[in-house]
Structure formats: structure tokens, C-alpha cells
């Protein structure tokens, strides 16, 4: 898999062509978040698209305030950015012990302790974000 910069013009152009908008829920994506939460018995599931400075959620289950109302978070609270950068799955069972994310504010501010994210790609293959499940308990 290739590595990507979040500010890649090719990636951001592909993201701009997706028919969804920051802060606007999208029922087509919500089906997947509900399914993932149920199948994995996860309190939180997201479809997250990552820009060069934030992530936004066209669909989310179990995300707390103020992020639910804002429809996203800054990158300082994002594990999904790692999925985009690596263009690969990210499995984290014990966030505070995982060197890839152990310094993330998402652990302390959102209570993220376990995470599973898979890339969402544009038709051209550019990673746009992640479909992910999140838990406040290590797994």
C-alpha cells in the first residue's frame, strides 16, 4: 500500500467529488455504521472522511457531544487519519500502549481505547477516510 499525505491535491480533489458534505448526515452511510456497531458490539461506529485539517462524519453511531452536533472533530482527535495516511487497515486493541496512537488526544478526550478502521477509497483508489468501530474499553 502507498502512503499518502493528508494535503495531497489528488486525494483532496477526489474527496471533493464525493457526494457528501461536512456536517450533513447521509442515510446511505448510516446503514453501515449501524451494521458495524451491531456486528462488532461496539458503542461507536463512524464513516469518517479526512480532510487536511479535520475529519467529518456523514454517519455516526454513539459519538458524544459536541462532536455529534459538529459532525466531526479536529485531526488531534482522529485515529482515522492514520488509516488514510497508510491506506491500510488499522487495528488497535490497547490505544494507550500502541505507539501509532498512544499520544493521541482521542484517548483522553474521547475515551478511545480500541479502534478498528478500514479505508474508504475513491474510484481512483485514493483513500478518503475510514469506516470504523470504536470502543471505550480495550479489546
Backbone as CSV, one residue per row, in Angstrom:
resi,resn,N_x,N_y,N_z,CA_x,CA_y,CA_z,C_x,C_y,C_z
1,UNK,0.830,-1.183,0.000,0.000,0.000,0.000,0.878,1.250,0.000
2,UNK,0.381,2.264,-0.661,1.089,3.539,-0.720,0.819,4.335,0.549
3,UNK,1.696,5.270,0.842,1.418,6.209,1.918,0.958,7.517,1.280
4,UNK,0.095,8.221,1.986,-0.498,9.446,1.470,-0.313,10.577,2.453
5,UNK,-0.127,11.761,1.932,-0.165,12.975,2.742,-1.610,13.444,2.782
6,UNK,-2.047,13.952,3.917,-3.425,14.403,4.028,-3.724,15.577,3.107
7,UNK,-2.703,16.372,2.790,-2.915,17.528,1.917,-2.629,17.230,0.442
8,UNK,-2.557,15.966,0.077,-2.336,15.589,-1.314,-3.431,16.185,-2.193
9,UNK,-3.072,16.991,-3.200,-4.083,17.579,-4.086,-4.937,16.524,-4.796
10,UNK,-4.342,15.409,-5.176,-5.088,14.344,-5.851,-6.136,13.761,-4.900
11,UNK,-5.737,13.506,-3.678,-6.650,12.944,-2.689,-7.758,13.934,-2.333
12,UNK,-7.406,15.197,-2.114,-8.410,16.198,-1.754,-9.383,16.461,-2.900
13,UNK,-8.909,16.398,-4.137,-9.806,16.547,-5.290,-10.802,15.390,-5.318
14,UNK,-10.311,14.171,-5.108,-11.201,13.001,-5.075,-12.223,13.137,-3.945
15,UNK,-11.793,13.633,-2.792,-12.699,13.823,-1.667,-13.769,14.866,-2.004
16,UNK,-13.391,15.915,-2.708,-14.364,16.956,-3.067,-15.424,16.448,-4.037
17,UNK,-15.138,15.356,-4.718,-16.081,14.801,-5.684,-17.073,13.812,-5.055
18,UNK,-16.877,13.506,-3.774,-17.816,12.626,-3.071,-19.081,13.426,-2.790
19,UNK,-20.200,12.798,-2.996,-21.484,13.483,-2.846,-21.942,13.482,-1.389
20,UNK,-21.139,14.073,-0.534,-21.500,14.253,0.872,-20.825,15.526,1.360
21,UNK,-21.358,16.096,2.419,-20.873,17.387,2.869,-20.638,17.382,4.373
22,UNK,-19.608,18.084,4.823,-19.329,18.135,6.258,-20.551,18.614,7.044
23,UNK,-20.861,17.891,8.115,-21.954,18.276,8.992,-23.334,17.867,8.519
24,UNK,-23.431,17.234,7.349,-24.724,16.819,6.817,-24.812,15.293,6.876
25,UNK,-25.708,14.765,7.721,-25.848,13.304,7.812,-26.287,12.702,6.474
26,UNK,-25.836,11.492,6.216,-26.153,10.799,4.972,-26.661,9.400,5.315
27,UNK,-27.936,9.152,5.071,-28.557,7.885,5.451,-27.906,6.698,4.756
28,UNK,-27.408,6.889,3.554,-26.757,5.776,2.849,-25.557,5.262,3.629
29,UNK,-24.813,6.137,4.258,-23.674,5.734,5.078,-24.117,5.240,6.451
30,UNK,-25.230,5.770,6.965,-25.703,5.407,8.299,-26.030,3.921,8.403
31,UNK,-26.460,3.332,7.324,-26.745,1.888,7.315,-25.496,1.116,7.738
32,UNK,-24.354,1.525,7.238,-23.101,0.831,7.547,-22.664,1.037,8.987
33,UNK,-22.837,2.238,9.503,-22.415,2.456,10.892,-23.280,1.655,11.850
34,UNK,-24.579,1.594,11.596,-25.453,0.787,12.464,-25.081,-0.688,12.385
35,UNK,-24.800,-1.164,11.183,-24.432,-2.566,10.993,-23.120,-2.897,11.703
36,UNK,-22.115,-2.065,11.525,-20.804,-2.296,12.163,-20.943,-2.280,13.684
37,UNK,-21.673,-1.309,14.220,-21.856,-1.236,15.680,-22.515,-2.503,16.197
38,UNK,-23.523,-2.980,15.477,-24.230,-4.182,15.920,-23.354,-5.429,15.789
39,UNK,-22.727,-5.621,14.635,-21.930,-6.826,14.409,-20.736,-6.936,15.351
40,UNK,-20.119,-5.803,15.654,-18.924,-5.818,16.497,-19.219,-5.473,17.959
41,UNK,-20.493,-5.274,18.272,-20.894,-4.892,19.616,-20.044,-3.712,20.106
42,UNK,-19.960,-2.705,19.236,-19.163,-1.513,19.523,-20.097,-0.344,19.842
43,UNK,-19.779,0.431,20.860,-20.639,1.561,21.204,-20.594,2.696,20.185
44,UNK,-19.522,2.756,19.393,-19.371,3.835,18.426,-18.922,3.264,17.094
45,UNK,-19.540,3.763,16.027,-19.130,3.413,14.667,-19.264,4.672,13.822
46,UNK,-18.325,4.849,12.905,-18.274,6.071,12.111,-17.951,5.787,10.656
47,UNK,-18.502,6.613,9.793,-17.947,6.817,8.470,-17.273,8.174,8.589
48,UNK,-15.985,8.192,8.404,-15.194,9.398,8.606,-14.452,9.736,7.321
49,UNK,-14.652,10.956,6.838,-13.851,11.458,5.725,-12.841,12.441,6.292
50,UNK,-11.594,12.315,5.855,-10.493,13.089,6.433,-10.009,14.128,5.429
51,UNK,-10.081,15.399,5.831,-9.527,16.475,5.020,-8.085,16.699,5.471
52,UNK,-7.515,17.818,5.087,-6.142,18.103,5.513,-6.086,18.722,6.902
53,UNK,-7.247,19.046,7.503,-7.215,19.645,8.836,-8.287,19.139,9.798
54,UNK,-9.159,18.230,9.330,-10.196,17.702,10.215,-10.762,16.420,9.634
55,UNK,-11.635,15.793,10.416,-12.412,14.672,9.891,-13.879,15.012,10.089
56,UNK,-14.700,14.599,9.135,-16.133,14.811,9.291,-16.871,13.503,9.095
57,UNK,-18.052,13.427,9.726,-18.808,12.186,9.800,-20.142,12.308,9.077
58,UNK,-20.261,11.777,7.880,-21.589,11.747,7.260,-22.505,10.737,7.956
59,UNK,-21.913,9.851,8.749,-22.705,8.914,9.545,-21.928,8.545,10.798
60,UNK,-22.653,8.499,11.916,-22.022,8.156,13.188,-23.062,7.578,14.134
61,UNK,-22.645,6.580,14.879,-23.448,5.996,15.945,-22.629,6.140,17.220
62,UNK,-23.214,6.684,18.265,-22.570,6.703,19.574,-21.498,7.751,19.781
63,UNK,-21.409,8.747,18.922,-20.410,9.801,19.118,-20.997,10.845,20.072
64,UNK,-20.188,11.302,21.004,-20.669,12.251,22.014,-20.646,13.697,21.529
65,UNK,-21.203,14.529,22.370,-21.202,15.972,22.105,-19.892,16.581,22.575
66,UNK,-19.441,17.637,21.967,-20.085,18.437,20.933,-19.876,17.896,19.518
67,UNK,-19.172,16.759,19.409,-18.751,16.267,18.097,-19.924,15.786,17.258
68,UNK,-20.949,15.234,17.883,-22.117,14.784,17.130,-22.781,15.973,16.435
69,UNK,-22.985,17.056,17.169,-23.609,18.248,16.583,-22.719,18.903,15.538
70,UNK,-21.417,18.860,15.763,-20.479,19.473,14.821,-20.222,18.577,13.612
71,UNK,-20.561,17.297,13.737,-20.393,16.375,12.619,-18.955,16.035,12.307
72,UNK,-18.060,16.188,13.290,-16.661,15.845,13.064,-15.783,16.301,14.203
73,UNK,-14.483,16.100,14.016,-13.502,16.501,15.029,-12.260,17.056,14.338
74,UNK,-11.439,17.773,15.085,-10.127,18.138,14.557,-9.254,16.885,14.447
75,UNK,-8.202,16.962,13.670,-7.326,15.802,13.484,-6.644,15.354,14.768
76,UNK,-6.509,16.257,15.732,-5.903,15.875,17.015,-6.712,14.789,17.716
77,UNK,-7.977,14.610,17.305,-8.844,13.599,17.902,-9.161,12.486,16.912
78,UNK,-8.272,12.262,15.950,-8.563,11.328,14.861,-7.585,10.167,14.792
79,UNK,-8.109,8.945,14.900,-7.333,7.759,14.541,-7.480,7.510,13.043
80,UNK,-8.601,7.957,12.457,-8.883,7.707,11.042,-7.819,8.306,10.122
81,UNK,-7.171,9.373,10.561,-6.116,9.950,9.738,-4.988,8.945,9.480
82,UNK,-4.759,8.032,10.418,-3.717,7.022,10.243,-4.116,6.008,9.167
83,UNK,-5.408,5.715,9.082,-5.913,4.831,8.031,-5.671,5.480,6.668
84,UNK,-5.966,6.771,6.567,-5.777,7.492,5.305,-4.298,7.580,4.950
85,UNK,-3.472,7.970,5.882,-2.036,8.115,5.601,-1.404,6.794,5.154
86,UNK,-1.770,5.707,5.809,-1.170,4.407,5.480,-1.911,3.695,4.358
87,UNK,-3.143,4.134,4.075,-4.008,3.477,3.093,-4.134,1.991,3.410
88,UNK,-4.315,1.720,4.704,-4.394,0.337,5.159,-5.272,0.266,6.406
89,UNK,-5.709,-0.941,6.726,-6.494,-1.161,7.937,-5.670,-0.755,9.164
90,UNK,-6.377,-0.307,10.186,-5.730,-0.001,11.463,-6.501,-0.722,12.557
91,UNK,-5.813,-1.604,13.250,-6.395,-2.350,14.361,-5.620,-1.972,15.614
92,UNK,-6.341,-1.422,16.590,-5.732,-1.001,17.857,-6.544,-1.625,18.981
93,UNK,-5.911,-2.498,19.738,-6.599,-3.151,20.842,-6.434,-2.423,22.161
94,UNK,-5.270,-1.809,22.355,-4.940,-1.094,23.581,-4.292,0.230,23.179
95,UNK,-5.108,1.260,22.984,-4.629,2.521,22.417,-3.492,3.147,23.204
96,UNK,-3.570,3.109,24.516,-2.526,3.767,25.306,-1.194,3.024,25.253
97,UNK,-1.187,1.799,24.713,0.049,1.030,24.577,0.517,0.911,23.124
98,UNK,-0.231,1.482,22.198,0.084,1.363,20.773,0.840,2.605,20.318
99,UNK,2.106,2.438,19.925,2.948,3.596,19.589,2.391,4.433,18.444
100,UNK,1.551,3.867,17.596,0.980,4.629,16.480,-0.005,5.691,16.953
101,UNK,-0.652,5.466,18.085,-1.708,6.378,18.533,-1.623,6.767,20.002
102,UNK,-0.652,6.265,20.733,-0.624,6.446,22.187,-0.554,7.904,22.634
103,UNK,-0.131,8.806,21.758,-0.073,10.223,22.124,-1.300,10.998,21.644
104,UNK,-2.302,10.314,21.125,-3.497,10.971,20.598,-4.380,11.501,21.718
105,UNK,-4.876,12.704,21.530,-5.827,13.292,22.476,-7.163,12.549,22.462
106,UNK,-7.410,11.736,21.433,-8.660,10.967,21.373,-8.773,10.000,22.555
107,UNK,-7.650,9.562,23.073,-7.661,8.637,24.211,-8.204,9.341,25.452
108,UNK,-7.667,10.496,25.753,-8.077,11.196,26.973,-9.372,11.989,26.796
109,UNK,-9.563,12.604,25.642,-10.731,13.475,25.465,-11.980,12.747,24.987
110,UNK,-11.812,11.657,24.240,-12.964,10.913,23.733,-13.098,9.531,24.363
111,UNK,-12.082,9.098,25.086,-12.126,7.783,25.708,-11.933,6.641,24.727
112,UNK,-11.210,6.883,23.641,-10.951,5.833,22.649,-9.853,4.913,23.180
113,UNK,-10.202,3.633,23.349,-9.211,2.674,23.822,-9.030,1.501,22.875
114,UNK,-10.016,1.279,21.996,-9.898,0.256,20.959,-10.481,0.830,19.675
115,UNK,-9.872,0.467,18.555,-10.268,1.047,17.264,-10.002,0.035,16.160
116,UNK,-10.944,-0.056,15.249,-10.767,-0.828,14.026,-11.247,0.051,12.888
117,UNK,-10.356,0.359,11.944,-10.723,1.195,10.808,-10.223,0.599,9.510
118,UNK,-11.065,0.676,8.488,-10.689,0.217,7.147,-10.852,1.393,6.184
119,UNK,-9.972,1.478,5.189,-10.023,2.625,4.271,-11.288,2.655,3.421
120,UNK,-11.761,3.859,3.206,-12.782,4.136,2.207,-12.064,4.834,1.066
121,UNK,-12.176,4.285,-0.136,-11.400,4.794,-1.268,-12.301,5.352,-2.363
122,UNK,-11.769,6.334,-3.068,-12.415,6.881,-4.256,-12.276,5.867,-5.388
123,UNK,-13.058,6.020,-6.464,-12.922,5.103,-7.603,-11.494,5.004,-8.142
124,UNK,-10.715,6.076,-8.014,-9.326,6.064,-8.463,-8.362,5.438,-7.472
125,UNK,-8.876,5.003,-6.307,-8.050,4.340,-5.306,-7.544,5.234,-4.186
126,UNK,-7.787,6.539,-4.269,-7.300,7.447,-3.229,-8.047,7.208,-1.922
127,UNK,-7.329,7.098,-0.796,-8.002,6.917,0.494,-8.651,8.227,0.937
128,UNK,-9.938,8.156,1.220,-10.687,9.353,1.587,-10.993,9.423,3.068
129,UNK,-11.074,8.264,3.701,-11.442,8.207,5.106,-11.496,6.774,5.570
130,UNK,-12.359,6.531,6.556,-12.424,5.194,7.145,-13.840,4.858,7.586
131,UNK,-14.143,3.584,7.507,-15.288,3.007,8.189,-14.701,2.380,9.439
132,UNK,-15.181,2.795,10.606,-14.503,2.333,11.810,-15.462,2.034,12.955
133,UNK,-14.960,1.210,13.857,-15.623,0.894,15.111,-14.693,1.329,16.240
134,UNK,-15.291,1.900,17.283,-14.511,2.445,18.383,-15.115,1.947,19.691
135,UNK,-14.255,1.654,20.654,-14.733,1.232,21.965,-13.977,1.975,23.053
136,UNK,-14.668,2.210,24.149,-14.043,2.866,25.299,-13.309,1.866,26.180
137,UNK,-13.430,0.594,25.839,-12.709,-0.474,26.561,-11.679,-1.071,25.611
138,UNK,-10.537,-1.430,26.160,-9.535,-2.131,25.355,-10.102,-3.476,24.939
139,UNK,-9.704,-3.923,23.769,-10.171,-5.226,23.258,-8.997,-6.054,22.807
